[in-house]
């Protein structure tokens, strides 16, 4: 594997004063992380997969808290656009949850990962076409920047590894690591938005 690694969300020091540009860059980082997971093995694969899970959790949760509420009210047909994106996200979250229970060396891991990748990429294309384009056309630079700021806050607050005290498989299963990460991200977004 080359030395080029996709940085964890928020570690790239980009200015990000436009929510659409930020989310589009995250889509690129997600594609790169899928490549990294597929191309590596052992501990490198586990590390890349943890970074992928973290970015997916931050990205989707931030969209649910920042982007979707704007889209619902911000442009004609926004309610249906959001409804369609949420259905796609639900399917991807179910696959991600199943994947999160497997070791990256498990023979079932790669087929599940490829299914997740296909779902996530279809979802990203739909977001870019039906949601992001309309958001950019429906608001001003100040609002785009405010939404980006909330998402950057979520990136900064989201944990990068499992929480202390949740190292055992039983505790991880009970807590649901992906769900816990999404909850913490929601809290960070809401705090950044003053809610």
N, C-alpha and C positions, 0 to 999 in steps of 0.2 A: 504494500500500500504506500502511496506517496506520502510525503510529509504534509501535504495540504489537507487540512481538516476544516470542516465548517465550524466556525466559532459558536459557542453557546449563545442563545438569544440574548441580545443586549451587550455582548462583549465586542461587538465590531465598531463601536464608537461612532456610528453613523449619526448625523444630525437629526434625521427623521422629523421633519416639520410638516409632513403630509401623510395622513393615515393610509391613503391608498398606496403610495410609494412604499411605505413601511410594510404593509401587508403583502404587496407583490414581492418585495425582497424576501420576506419570510417564506413565501411559496417557493422561491428559488432555493433557499436554505433547506427547506423540507425535502425537495427533490434531491439535493446534494447529500443529505443525511441518509435518505433511502439508498442511494448509490453506495455510500460508505458502509452501511450495515450489510448490504449484499456482497461487497467486495472484501470484507474482513472475516476473521474467525476469532474464536476464543474471547479473551479479555477485550481486545480491540472492538470486536462486534458488540459485546455487552456495553462498552462505553458509548459507542456510536448509537446504539439503540436507546440507551438512557437519555442521550441528548435529543434524539428524535422524539421520544415520548414527551420530554419536557417542552420542546418547541410546539408540538402538536397541542398539548394541553394549554399552554399559554396562548397560542394563536386562536384556537377555537373558543376558549373562555373569553378572551378579549373581544372577539367578534360578537359573542352572545351578549356581552355587557355594554359594548360601545357601538359597534357597527350595526347590528340588527335593530336596536331601538331607533337609531337614526333612520335606517332604511324603511322601517315600518311607516314612519310619518313623513319622511323627507322627499318622497317622490311617488307619483301615481303607480299603483300596482305593487308598491313596496311590501305590503302585508303578505301577498302571495309569494313574492320573491323570497322573503324570509322563511315562510312556511316550507317552501321547497328545499332551502338550504338546511334547515333544521332536520328534515327527514334524512338528507344525505349525511349530516353529521352524526345522527343517531346510529346509522348503520356502521359508519367508520368507528365510532366509539365502542360498539359491541365487538368488532373485530380487534380493536386495540386492547380492550379488556381481556379478551381470550389470549392474545399474544403476550400480555404482561404476566400471565400465569405460567408461561412456558420459559424454559431456559433457552438462550439463543442457540445452543448446540442441539436442541431437541429436533428430531427429523420433521416434526410438524411445524416448526417455526417458519422456515422459508416459504412454504406454500401459503401460510397465513399472512406473512409479511407481504408477499406479492399481491394477495387479495386486498390487503389494506392499502398498498401503494396505488393500485388501480382505482379503488374507491376515493382515496384522497385526491388523486390527480383529476378525476372527473369532477369532484366537488370544487376544487380550486378553479378549474376552467369555468364552471358555472358561476362561481363568485365573481370572477374577473369580468365575465360577460354581462351578467344580469344585476349585479349589486355594485361592484366597485365603480364601473363606468357611470352609473346613475348618481352615486354619491358625489363623485367629483363634479358632476354637472349641476348638482342640486345645492351646493353650499359654497361658502367662501373659504379663503386661505386660513383665516383665523379659526374657523370651526374644524377644518382638516388638521390644523396644528394641535388644537385642544384634544381631539380624539387620538392623535398620535402620541401625545404626552401621556395620556391615560394608559395606552398600550405599553409604552416604554416603562412606565412605573410597574406594570404587571410583570414585565420581563425581569426587572431588577429584583422584585420581591419573590418571585417563584423559586422554590428550593431547587437546588441542582442535584441533590441526592436524597435517598430515603431519610426520613426523620429519625433522630435518635429514639430508641425505644421501640422501633418498628422493624427491627432486623429479622425477627423470626418469621418463618413462612406463615404460621397461624395468625400472628398479629397483622402481617401485611395483607392477608386474605380478608381478615375482619375489617380492616380499615379501608381497603381498596385503594392502593397507591395512586392510581390515575385519578380517581374521584377526589381524593384528598388534595392532590396537586391542583385540580380544577377549582376546588373550594378556596384554597389559599390565593389562587390567582384572582378569583372573583372578588375576594376581600381587598386585594391590592388595587384592582381597577376601581372599585367603589370608593376606596379611600382617596385615590388620585383624582377622582371626579367630584369629591366633596359630598358623596352620598352617605 
